[in-house]
Amino acid sequence: MHKFQKSALYRIASRSLRLPLALVIGGLALSGCRMGATDAATRGQEVFETCVPCHNSDGSGNAAVGAPNIAGMKAWYVEREVDKFRAGVRGMHFNDVEGMRMRPMVLSLASEEDVKAVAHYVETLPPVPHGSSFPGDPKAGAALYATCGACHGDTGAGNQDLGAPRIAGVDDWYLATELRKFRSGVRGTNPKDREGRLMRPMARTLANEDAIRNVVAYVETLKP
């Protein structure tokens, strides 16, 4: 009987301890969620420090090193392209100097969570407008843009469903550089680059350098 009483008391005590313990664990879990949300909000800015030497702290880019103006780019696009660099879908062609420079930078991202965090941070940066850097005929480019508008939209705002990024407000030198890469096969030939493979034949409809300059000059008239 004595043993039975001790056993019953032990069971009661155990049950009485479970509720406070569960509340403590639950509280820690909720606290962790709140901390995680706070960390995620600041983690992107921390990770972006890796990007600053080339893209600048405001995301405005640096033409001298081939780093585009990425401020305000949609998170879905930044995340997708970073993932391509990490997987070797971009930045592996020996003629893609800028891409080969970019790839080691994205490989420094420790996790997919860091990729998402930095992509969302980039989207929060206010767009930084730059002036035109080379001449082109926007009127002639308007007719050429009809092909581009099917995916990128009449205003160049992009279309996530089609995988087409915003190109309005993107620096003209960068647009021209990437069009040249698509035309030459530096981009858009990797079997895993679905969007690039769709883009390459579009770029190849531009007959020459004048056509590239003209369509880019027209894009520069569009407002992001």
N, C-alpha and C positions, 0 to 999 in steps of 0.2 A: 504493500500500500504506500509505503514511504517512497519507494522507487517510482511508482506511478505518479505520485504527486509532484515529484521533482521533474519527471518527464513532461507532465502537463504544463508546469510552470515554465519550463524551457521553451515549449512550443508557443505559449502565449507571449513570452518575452521576445521570441524571434519574430512573431507576427507584428508585434508592436514596434519593432525596430525597422521593419521593412518599409513602412509608410514614410517615416522621415527620410530614410535613405533614398527612397524613390523620388521624394520631393527634391532632395539635394541634387541627385543625378539629373532630374528633369530641369532644375534651375540652371545647372551647369550647361546642359545641352542648349537651352534657350539663350543663355549668355553667349555660348559659343557661336550660335547663329547670328546674334547681333554683332559679335566681334568679327565674324566672317564677312558680314555685309559691309562693316566699316572698313575692314582690310581690303575688300574688293574695290571699294570706292577710291582708295588711295594707292592700291597696288599698281594700277595702270600707270600712274604718274611716276612711280618708282621705277617700273620696268622701262618706261619711256626714256629714262636717263641714258640707256644704251643707244637710243636713236638720236639723241641731241647733237652729238658731234657732227653728224651729216645733215639731219633734217632740221636742226635748230630747236630751241626750246618751245617756240611757237608753232612748230611744224611747217614753217614757210619754205623749207628746202634750201638747197645750195647747188646751183647749176654747175659750179666749178668742179664738184665731185659727182655730178650726175644724180644728186638726191632730189626727188621731186617734192613739190609742195603738197603735203598730205593733210594739212589742217582742215578739219571738217569732213573728211572722207567718211563714208558710211562704214560702221563697224563690220557689217557682213562682208564687205569687199576687202577691207584691211585684213580681217581674219582669214579669208580665203586665200589671199595672195601670200600671206605669211606662211600659211600651211603648205602652199606650193613650194616656197623656198625651202622650208624644213624638209619636205619630202624629196627634194631634188627635181621637182617638175619645172622649176625655174632656177636660174642661176648656175646652170651646169654647162651651158654652151660656151666654148672657148672664145667666141666673139662677143659674148655678153659681158663686157667689162664691168658694167654697173651691177649686173645681177650677181656676178661672182664675188663682188665686193659686199653685196647685201647678204648673201647666204650665210656666211659665218656669224653675222650679227644676229640673225633670227635663230640660229642654232644655239645661241646663248640663252634663249628663253627656256626656263626649266620645265615648264609644263603647259598643257593645253589651257589651264586656268590663266596662266600669265599671258598667253596669246589673246584670249578673250578680254582680259583686263586692259591690255595695252590698246587693243582695237577699239574698245569703248572709250578709252581716254582720248584717242586721236579724234574720234567723232565729236567730242565735246569742245575741241579747239576751234575758235572762230576762224572762218576762212580768211586767208591773207591774199588779197588781190595783187598781182604783178602786171606790169605793162608788157606790151609785145616786145619780143627780142629780135625778131627778124621780119622782113617785109613779105607780104602776100596779098592777094586780091580776094577780099571776102565776098565780092559779088560773084566771081567765078567759083569760089568755094561753096557758095550756097547751093548750086546745082549738084555738086559732088556730094554734099552732105545728105542728100535724099537717101542714099544707101545707109548712111550711119544712123539717121533718124529712126529707122525701123526698129532699132534696138535701144539706142541711147536716148531716144525721144526728141521731139521738136525743139525742146529747150536745152537739150544736153544734160537733163537731170538724172538720166540712167533708169534702169529697170531691174530690180532685184530678181523678179521672176524669170527674166531672160539672162540673168547673170551679167548684165551690162552696167558698168560703173558710171557715176557722174563724170562727165568730161568738161562741162561748163566750169570755168574758173581754174582749170588745170593749166599750168604753164605751157606756152606754145612749144618751147624747145623740147619739153618732155613728150608731148603728144607726137611731135615730128620724129623724135628718136624712136619711140615705140612703134610707130607706123613703119619706119624703115626696118626695124627688127622683124616685124611680122612679114613684110614683103620679102625679106632676104632669107627667112627661115630660122633666124636666131630665136624667135619666139613662134609658138603656134605649131610646132612639129612634134612635140612630145605627145605620145598616145594618151597620157593621163591628163593632159591639159585640155579639157573639153571646151572651155570658153576660148582658149587661145586658138584651137583648131577651127572654131567658128569664125574667129576674128581674122585669121590669116587670109582667106579668100576675099574678104571685104577689103582689106588693105591692098591686095593685089589688083583691085579695080582701079587704083590710082596709078596712072600711067608713068609718071615721072616725078622728079623733085618739085617741079612747079605745082603739080597737082597736090602734093603733100602740103606745100606751103600755103596754097590757096584754101584748102579745106580747113587747115588749122587756123588760118586767119579768120575764117567764118566762125569757127567754134569760139574764138576769142571774143566775138561780139555777143555771145550768149551769156546770160546772167545766171549764176549758180543759185 
